[in-house]
């Protein structure tokens, strides 16, 4: 599963067997504010949310962004790994 960056709609998406999971963000002063994530309800509880968020972190890092986790779940995923401390506030 690969994350795609949809800059026009300010979101990262991941296809999961034909369904779309997403992380929504807003840009402000050159920083990306990760405000919301969504995994289709019938796919929840299978680890897809964590994969989506971590792949989003990797993709935004690859593209040279830093981000602020606004969403509580995204913030929790960031805090669980030292790998993201320098990228995700």
C-alpha positions in Angstrom: 0.0 0.0 0.0 1.4 3.3 -1.1 0.5 6.8 0.0 -0.2 9.4 -2.7 0.0 13.1 -2.0 -2.9 15.1 -3.4 -1.7 18.6 -3.0 -4.7 20.2 -4.7 -7.0 18.8 -2.1 -4.5 18.9 0.7 -4.6 15.3 1.6 -2.6 12.1 1.6 -4.5 9.0 0.4 -3.9 5.3 0.6 -5.9 2.7 -1.4 -6.9 -0.3 0.6 -8.5 -2.9 -1.7 -10.4 -0.3 -3.6 -11.3 1.8 -0.5 -9.6 5.1 0.3 -8.0 6.0 3.6 -6.8 9.6 4.0 -5.0 12.2 6.1 -6.2 15.7 5.7 -4.0 18.7 6.2 -3.9 22.5 6.0 -0.9 24.5 5.0 0.0 27.6 7.0 3.3 29.6 6.9 5.1 26.7 5.1 4.0 24.1 7.7 1.6 21.2 7.2 -1.0 20.9 9.9 -2.3 17.3 10.0 -5.9 17.8 11.1 -7.8 14.6 10.4 -7.4 11.0 9.4 -10.0 8.6 8.2 -10.1 4.9 7.5 -13.3 3.4 6.1 -15.3 1.9 9.1 -15.3 -1.7 7.8 -11.5 -1.6 7.7 -10.9 -0.2 11.2 -9.1 -2.2 13.9 -6.7 -3.9 11.4 -3.8 -1.5 11.7 -4.5 0.5 8.6 -4.7 3.8 10.4 -1.2 3.4 11.8 0.2 2.4 8.4 -1.5 5.3 6.8 -0.2 7.8 9.3 3.4 6.4 9.3 3.4 6.3 5.5 2.1 9.9 5.4 5.0 10.9 7.7 7.5 9.2 5.4 6.0 10.8 2.3 5.9 14.3 3.7 9.5 13.9 4.9 10.6 12.7 1.5 9.0 15.8 0.0 10.8 18.1 2.5 7.9 19.1 4.7 7.7 19.4 8.5 4.3 19.0 10.1 2.3 19.7 13.2 0.0 16.9 14.4 -3.3 18.4 15.3 -5.4 15.2 15.3 -5.0 13.3 18.6 -4.5 9.9 16.8 -1.8 11.3 14.5 -0.1 12.9 17.5 -0.2 9.6 19.4 1.4 7.8 16.4 4.1 10.4 16.2 4.9 10.3 19.9 5.3 6.5 19.9 8.4 6.6 17.6 11.5 8.8 18.0 11.9 8.5 14.3 9.3 11.3 13.8 10.3 13.7 16.6 12.3 16.0 14.3 9.6 16.1 11.7 6.3 16.1 13.5 5.5 18.6 16.2 
